[in-house]
Amino acid sequence: AKGATTVQAILDANVLGAGDVIYVGPGEQAGFTLTAADSGVLIIGAPTQDTVFTSPVVVQGAGGALQRLEFRGGLQLNAAADLSVVDSVFRTADAVVNGGSGVQFVGNRFRDGAT
C-alpha cells in the first residue's frame, strides 16, 4: 500500500485472511478499519519504521498482526481476537483495548504522551 493505494482500499477490494500480507511502504497515509472479514491478515510497514498512520486505525472483531507501524492517530481494538501489535510506535495518540482476547503488544514504543 502506497500513495493512492491505501490499506483501506486494499481491504475493501479483497477478501483477505490468514497468510495474506499487506506491505505498507514508507510515508504517511490515513488510518483504516480491519474487520472480522479480513481477520488473520498481516499488515507490515517499512523496515525503516517510517510507515505513519495519521488518523485512527481500528480493529473491529478481527485478529492478525500489525507490525513496524507508527500510529499518530491512535489504535483502537474493539473485541479483537488473537491480534499482535509488534515493533510499532505510538506517538501522541493512545492504544485503546475494548475487550477481546489473545491481544499482544510486543516491542512497541510509546512516545510524546502516548499510552
C-alpha positions as CSV (number, residue, x, y, z in Angstrom):
1,A,0.0,0.0,0.0
2,K,1.4,3.3,-1.0
3,G,0.2,6.6,-2.3
4,A,-3.4,6.3,-3.7
5,T,-3.5,2.6,-2.9
6,T,-4.2,2.8,0.8
7,V,-4.6,-0.1,3.3
8,Q,-8.3,0.6,3.4
9,A,-8.6,0.4,-0.4
10,I,-6.9,-3.0,-0.4
11,L,-9.1,-4.3,2.5
12,D,-12.2,-3.1,0.7
13,A,-11.3,-4.6,-2.7
14,N,-10.2,-8.0,-1.5
15,V,-11.2,-10.9,0.8
16,L,-8.1,-11.4,2.9
17,G,-7.3,-13.8,5.7
18,A,-4.7,-15.8,7.5
19,G,-1.5,-15.9,5.5
20,D,-2.2,-12.8,3.5
21,V,0.2,-9.8,3.8
22,I,-0.2,-6.1,3.1
23,Y,3.1,-4.4,2.9
24,V,2.9,-0.6,3.5
25,G,5.7,1.5,2.1
26,P,7.2,4.4,3.9
27,G,5.3,7.7,4.2
28,E,2.0,9.0,5.7
29,Q,-1.5,7.7,5.0
30,A,-4.9,7.7,6.6
31,G,-5.8,5.0,9.1
32,F,-8.0,2.0,8.3
33,T,-10.5,-0.4,9.8
34,L,-9.7,-4.1,9.9
35,T,-12.9,-6.2,10.4
36,A,-13.5,-9.9,11.0
37,A,-14.0,-10.3,7.2
38,D,-10.2,-9.9,6.8
39,S,-9.2,-11.5,10.1
40,G,-5.7,-13.0,10.1
41,V,-4.0,-10.6,7.7
42,L,-0.5,-9.3,8.5
43,I,-0.1,-5.6,7.9
44,I,3.6,-4.7,7.9
45,G,5.3,-1.4,7.5
46,A,8.7,-0.4,6.0
47,P,11.8,-1.9,7.7
48,T,12.9,1.8,8.4
49,Q,9.8,2.1,10.6
50,D,8.6,5.2,8.8
51,T,5.1,4.0,7.8
52,V,2.9,6.5,9.6
53,F,-0.9,6.4,10.0
54,T,-2.2,9.9,10.7
55,S,-5.7,9.1,11.6
56,P,-7.1,6.3,13.8
57,V,-6.6,2.6,13.0
58,V,-9.5,0.5,14.2
59,V,-9.6,-3.3,14.6
60,Q,-13.2,-4.5,15.0
61,G,-13.6,-8.1,16.0
62,A,-10.5,-9.2,14.0
63,G,-7.2,-10.9,14.5
64,G,-3.9,-10.9,12.7
65,A,-0.8,-8.7,13.1
66,L,0.2,-5.1,12.8
67,Q,4.0,-4.7,12.6
68,R,6.5,-1.9,12.1
69,L,3.9,0.9,12.0
70,E,3.7,4.3,13.6
71,F,0.3,5.3,15.0
72,R,-0.1,9.1,15.2
73,G,-3.9,8.8,15.1
74,G,-4.2,6.1,17.7
75,L,-5.1,2.4,17.7
76,Q,-8.5,1.2,18.9
77,L,-9.1,-2.5,19.4
78,N,-12.7,-3.5,19.7
79,A,-13.2,-7.2,20.6
80,A,-10.0,-8.1,18.8
81,A,-9.1,-11.7,19.0
82,D,-5.6,-13.2,18.5
83,L,-4.1,-9.9,17.4
84,S,-0.4,-9.0,17.8
85,V,1.0,-5.4,17.6
86,V,4.7,-5.7,17.1
87,D,7.7,-3.3,16.9
88,S,5.5,-0.3,16.4
89,V,5.5,3.3,17.6
90,F,2.6,5.2,19.3
91,R,3.3,8.9,19.1
92,T,0.9,11.4,20.8
93,A,-2.0,9.0,20.4
94,D,-3.1,6.1,22.6
95,A,-3.7,2.4,22.1
96,V,-7.2,1.6,23.5
97,V,-8.3,-2.0,24.1
98,N,-12.0,-2.5,24.4
99,G,-12.5,-6.2,25.2
100,G,-11.3,-9.2,23.2
101,S,-8.8,-12.0,23.8
102,G,-5.3,-13.0,22.8
103,V,-4.1,-9.5,22.2
104,Q,-0.3,-9.0,22.5
105,F,1.8,-5.8,22.4
106,V,5.4,-6.8,21.8
107,G,8.5,-4.5,21.4
108,N,6.4,-1.3,21.0
109,R,7.4,2.2,21.9
110,F,5.1,4.9,23.4
111,R,6.3,8.5,22.9
112,D,5.2,12.1,23.4
113,G,2.5,11.3,25.9
114,A,1.0,8.2,24.2
115,T,-0.2,5.4,26.5
